[in-house]
Amino acid sequence: MTLPVRTRIAPSPTGAPHVGTAYMALFNLAFARKNEGKMILRIEDTDQCRSTHGSEVAILESLKWLGIEWDEGPDKIGDFGPYRQSERKEIHANHIQILREKGHAYPCFCTANRLKELRSEQMSKKETPRYDGHCLNLTEEEIEKRINDGESFVIRLKVPTEGECCFTDELRGEVKINWNQIDHQVLQKSDGYPTYHLANVVDDHLMNISHVIRGEEWISSTPKHVLLYEYFGWNTPIFAHLPLLRNPDKSKLSKRKNPTGINYYKEAGFLPEVLLNYLGMMGYTLPDQREIFSLEELTQSFDIKRMSLGGPTFDLEKLKWLNGRYLREQLTQDEVVRRMIDWKINSGFMKKIIPHALQRLESFSDFIPLTGFLFQDYPKLERTSLIGKFEASYASKLIKVFEWELEKIKSWNREEICNLFQNLAEKEDKKLKEILPLFFQVITGEHVSLPLFDSIEILGQDLVRIRLRKALDFLTAEGFGISKKGLKSLEKDYRLKYGDRID
């Protein structure tokens, strides 16, 4: 008997919704629909320090904007909930206990300092960093005493010391990985929450997921998952690991080199069906080789065996070209007008701007020159105007530090943005009025414009991030970029002044 097809996507609500999430969701959805199955959306919020409700909401809204719909999820309750991992903590704890009782997992009391020293020692010997099994053979009496004494601990997976793990990938055939390359994975953190690896396997099984279609970066972790299925006595799902999206230089797609937030493409004026079409082109070619196709057309022809294994290059210029074709070939002029109104030429967006613009208007004709930067992808820059009184090299460093600090904002509002600038000025031993002209230029392209903090709030994190990136690229092209050596030095200084970065 063939089991019903059930696929899933499991985004983590720890930042802006990523185009990589949409890429994986697209092919999970196409496969499920082609095989008359269902796609499930599960929120992987086991990282309690970084997960936010706002990020979860943004994920759901951005995927819906693209036209990606799921059959079960936090907002579409089915028979296999809850669909947030944080609400399944008791389920995960029970399965951890099962592994403990079977002798397949064990408590580890090693401190962060010991693990850091172990990693450094292994790297100095050019060994693969991995846990050395220090706590593997503790007796139950020793374990009980240390727990009762209040020692912090995690639960680790017991991994074979010999042999190899063999599993089949739908796209790659048989894959073999030696067990001596697999770490004793932490399954439960010291706060009692499961790690992704444990929760992923347990939830996939309990939600009857038949096919795990995910990125190729998970191939090296699959032996841990196969081992967990074996330890629990469960059948493994069918695995298919898709190639990752790449920057034009073939590096992994990242926000440092390309806009990766789905909301960036929404705010920059791209059509959702175009972005979905382009993501489809990244991994799949329709039998008739056409470049423009709908989600329905992709689904009708979809055969996972036809997925390309080459690293697909996400080229922003190619996406712009495709978007232009859609505007000219797929939409009527009336539809273009309607889409533009839906985008930003509407009362909702105008009402955000008017309170800040009104004090500077003498006629309606002043509105476009004053606010045009809010409708742009990014403004044009001039070096003399950009750096102002700063040395160009220092301007680059200041922009880079601001970019790193921006990632720490959890609530995107004027107050948080104001606090960020004030902290930046304090840490850099500058007056606020000394650093603001630089960022007026970076964000608006003007010396004087609408209030900076309000403008940043209106633009949103994705458009602000690309403007910082473009300013850094501009200064690099002018010969004032940050070298690799300089970046390492800056990162060291940053940690001393501002604390750890958030990637």
N, C-alpha and C positions, 0 to 999 in steps of 0.2 A: 504494500500500500504506500503510495506517494504522499508525503506530508504536505500540507498547504504551505505555499511560499510565504515567508514572513521575513522582511528585511528591517533594518533599523538604522537610524543615525543617532548619535549620542554626543551632541555638542556640550562643551563645558562653558558655563556662564561666567567667564572670568575676564571678559573684555568685549571689544567690538565684534559683531558678527562677521565671520571671515568668509571670503569667497571660496576657500577650501572646503568649508562646511557645505556651501551650496553645491559645489562640484560633486562631493560625495553623495549628498542628498539627491541630486539629479539622477545619478545612475542607480542608486538604491530604489528610487521611485520608478524609473523606467523598467528595471528588472521585475519589480513586484507587479506593476500593471501589466506588463507583457505576459506574465505567468499567472494572471488572475489572482494575485496575492495581495498582501497588505504591507504597508510601510509604517513603522512605529517611530515616534520621536521620543527619546528618553533624555532627560536632563542629567548630565554627569556632574553633580554639584558636591562631590565629596571633599573638594578643597574649600573648606569653610572660611579660610582666611581671605580668599580671592573671589569666591562666588558671590554674585549679587543678584537680587531680584530684577533690578533694572536691566542687567545684561540678558537675563532669561527673556524678558519681555521683548528686548531688541532683537533677539534671535528669532523668536516666533514671528514678529512683525516683518522682519527683513525677508524671511523665507516666503511668507505669504505674499509680500510685494512682488517677489520673483515669479509667483505662480506655483510654488511647490506646496502641495497639500499632503498631509499625513492622515492615517486612519485612526491612530490611537496616540495619545500624548497627554501632557498635563492639562490641556484645554479640551481634549476629546477622550473622555474616560472610557476605557474598554474593560475587558475581563481580566486584564493582567497587571493592573496598577498596584501601588502608586507608580507614577512615571517620573518621579524625581528620586534620585538615589538617596538623598538625605532623608527621605521619608521611608526608606527601606532598611534603616540601620539595624533594626531588630532581626530582620531576615538575614542580613549579612552576618551579624554576630552569631546567629544560630549555625550558620554554615561554617564559620570559623571554628566553632566548638566541635563540629563534626570532624573537621580536619585534624584538630588537636587530639581528639579521642582515637582517631585512626593512626596517629603517629605521623601524619603527613605535614604538620606545621608545628612550630615551636616558638616560645617566647625568646626574645633577644633583648638583653639589658645593656647592650653596648652604648656608651655615651657618644654624643656628636663629636667630641674631641678625639675619642679612640678611632672612630670611623674616618675622620679627617686624616689622622696620622697614618692609618692603614692605607688609605687611598694614595697619599703622598709617597709612601714607601713603595707601593706597587708601581706607581708611575715612574719613580726614579729607577726602578729595575726594568722599565719598559714592559710591564705586565698589564694585562687587562684589569682595570679596577673592578673588584667584586668582593662580596663579603666572604670572610675566611672560615665561617662556621664556628666561631669562638664559643657561642652559646648553645651549639647543637646538642651537646651531650650532657647538659645539666640534668640532674635527677629531679624527679617530681618534688622531692622534699626541698631541694635547693630553690626550685622555682617558686614553690608556695611561700617559703620564708621571705624571699626577696620581694614578692608581690605584697605580702603582709607588711613588710617593712616600708612599703610605699615607694619602691623604686619604679621609675618610669620604664616602660617596655613597649616593644612592638611585637607583632606576630609575623614570622617569616615562613616562606614556603620551603619545604625540604626537597632538594633537587638531587637526582642521581649523580653519582661521581663518574660513571663510565657509560660508554655507549653513545647513541645519538637519537635524536627525536626525528621522526619521519612524518610528514603530513603532506597532503595534496592541496595544491592551489589551483583553482579553476583556470587561471591564466598562465601559470608557470609550470604546471605539472608537479612532480614529486620534489619536495624540498627537504634537505637533510641538514641538521644543525647539531653539532656535538654538545652533549650536556655540560662538558667542562667550560663551555662559553656562556652558560646561563647562570645568572646570579641567583642567590637565595632571596627572592623577591619579598619585600615587605607586603603583607596582605592586609594588615590592620595597623593603623598608626597609633601613636601613644594617646591620642584623644578619643580613641574608640571607633573612629570612622574607618571604613575600608579604603584601600587604595583602588585605583581604577581597575587593576588586574583582577582582583577578587570580585568586585562588584560587577564588572563587565561579564565575567563568565557566569556567575550566579543569575544575574538578571537576564542574560541572553537565553539561558536554559529555561528559567521559569516563565519567560515570555514567549517561549516556543519559536525563537528565532531560528529559521532554517538556513539562512545564508548570511554570513558576515562579510559584507563588502566594505572595505576600508582602505586606507592609504598604505603604501608599501613600507612606510616607516615602522609598521607594526609586525613585519615579518620576523624580526629578531626576537620579538616578545611572544610570538605564537607558541613556541615550545612551553612556556609557562602556562599558557591557557590550555594547551592540549593536556598537559600534566594535571591541571586542576580537573578537567573533564574526566580524566582517567581516575583520579583519586575519589571523585564523587560517584563514579560508576555510571556516568552519562555518555551518550553518543555525542560526538563533536558535530558542530554545524559544518556546512560547506564554506570554505574560505576562498575569498578572491581579493587580492591586494592590488589596488589600482596605482598607477604611477603618479607621483606627486607633481603638482604644478610647479613650473620653474620660471625664474626671471630670465630675461634675454641672455644673460651671461651664464645660464644653465645652473645657477645656484638655486637653492630651495626658495620658493616664493616667500618674501618677507616684507613687512611694512617698511623696512629700512630702504628698500630699493623700488618698491612698487606699492601703489595703494591696494591694500588687502581687505579693507572693511567694505562690506556690502553697501552700507549707508553712504560711503563715498560716491559710489556709482549712481546711487539714487539722487544725492544732492548735487552731483556734477552734471546731471541732466541726461543720463543714459536711459534708454528704454529697458524695462525689466526683461522683456522677451528677447532683447538683443544680448544682454549679459548671459541669459540662460542658453541661448543659441550658441554663443561663443564658448561657454563652458562645455557644452556638448561637443563642439568641434575639437576641444582639447584632448578628448580621449576616444572619440568614436567618429567613424566616417560612414555615412549612409551608403547603401549599395549603389545608388545612382550618383554618388560623389557631390551632391548639391551642397552649397555652403549655407544657404538660408533654409531653415526648417523650424517647425514648431515643436513643442514638447510632445504633442500628440503624434506627430510624424516620427519623431525619434523613438517614442515608445513602440509604435507599430512595427518598426523595422529592427528593434533592439535585439541583439544577440551578444551576450557577454563575451563569447569567444572571439568576437571581432574587436574587442577593446585593444587599443594600441598600448604597447609596453614602453614605447619611447617616452622620454621625459617631455611632456607637453610644455611649450613655451608660452607664457602669458604675456602677450605683447600689447601694451596699451594702445599703441598706434594702430594696430590691426583691429582692435576693438572699436576705436573711433571710426575707422574706415567702414566697418560693418554697421555701426550705428547710423552713419550717414546714408548708407544704402537703404536701410530700413526707412529712414525719414523720407527719402525720395521715391522709393519703389513700393513700399508696403503700406504707407499711410496716405490718405487724401489730405489736401491742404486744411480742410475743416478739422480732421483728426489731429493734425499737427498743432493747430491752435488749441484744441481741447487738451492735448497732452501738456502743452506749455503752461496752460492755466492750472492744470492739476499739479504741475511741478512746483512753480514758485510765483506765477503771476496770479495769485489768489488772495482773498481777503485775510486768510489765516496767516500767511507769511508777511503780508503787508502790515498787518497789525503789530507784528513784532518790531518792524522797522520804524514805523511812523512816529512813535513817542521819542525816538532818538534823533530822527531827521527833522522833525517839525521846527525845532528851535533854530535850524540853519537854513530853512527854506524861505525864499522870497517869492518864488513862483514854482509851478509844477515842473517847469523845464529844468529847475535845479536838481530835481530828484534823481535822475539817472546819473549825472556826473558824480553826485554825492554818494550814492548807494550802489553804483555799478559793481563794485568789488564783491558785494554779497551775492551776486549772480554769476560770478566768474569761478572757473576751476581754480585758478591762481593768478595773481596780478603779474605784470611785467616789472622787472626790477632794473635799477641802475646802481652801479657800485658806489659812486660818490654819495648818492642819496641814501643808499642802504646802510652803509657803515657809519655815516655821520661823523662824530668826534672820536669814535673808537678806531683802534687799529683793526684792519680787516681780519687778521688772524684771531684777535680776541672776539670780534663779532661772531666768527664761526663757532668758537668755543661756547659763547654765551647762548647762541641758538641751539647748539647741541645739548647743553645742560637743560635748557628749557624743554626741549623735546623729551628728554628722559623724565623730567619732573612731571610733564603732562600725563605720562602713563600712570601716575599715581593717583590721579583724580578719579574718585568713584562717583561723585555726583557732579554732573556737568552744569554748573550754574555760576552766576556772576561772583558770588561770594567766594567760592572755591578758587576761581580764576584770579580774583583780586589777592587772595591769600598766597597763591603761588607766586605772583609777581613780587609781592612784598617780601616773601621769603628769599626769592632770588636776589633781590637788591641787598638784603641784609647779609646773605652768605657771601656775596661778591663784594661787599663793603662799598656799595654804590648807593646813591640816592635814587629813589624810584623814578624821578623825572629825568635822570641820566640814561636809564635803560629803555624807557618807553619809546623814544623816537625810533630806535632800531626796530622794535616790534610793530610800530605803526607801519613802517615800510614793508616788513615781511608779510604782515597780514592784509594790509589794504593797498600797498603800493603807493601810498600818499604820505605827505608830511603831516597833514591834518585831515581828519575825517570824522566819522561818527565815533563816539566813545569806544576805546579799544576793548575794554573788558566786555562790554555789551555786544560788540561786534563778534568777538571770539565766541561768546555764548550762542549767538544767533547762527554762526557758521557751523558749529558742531565740531567734534573732535576729529573726524575724518578729513574734513576740508582744511582745518587748521594744521593737521599733521602734514598734509601734502605741501602746504605753503612753507612750512619749516624745511621740509625736504628739498623743495625747489630752491629755497634761499641758500641752503648749504651747497647744492649742486652748482648754483650760480657762482658762489664765492670760490668753489673748487676750480671751475672753469677759468676764473679770473686769476688763479694762481694763489689763492688764499685758503685752500681747503685744509683739513686736518689729516696729517699723514697717519699711517698705521701705528708708528711709534708714538706720535703725538696723541692718538686716540687712547692708547694704553695708559699714557701718563695722565690724560684727562680723566679716564675712568677711575684711576687710583685717587686722584684729588677729589673726584665726585663722591666716592664712597666715604672719604674722611669728612667732607662738608655736609653731604646730603643723606648719607646712608646707602643701602643697597638699591640697585636698579630693579625695575620690574620689566621683564621682557614681554 
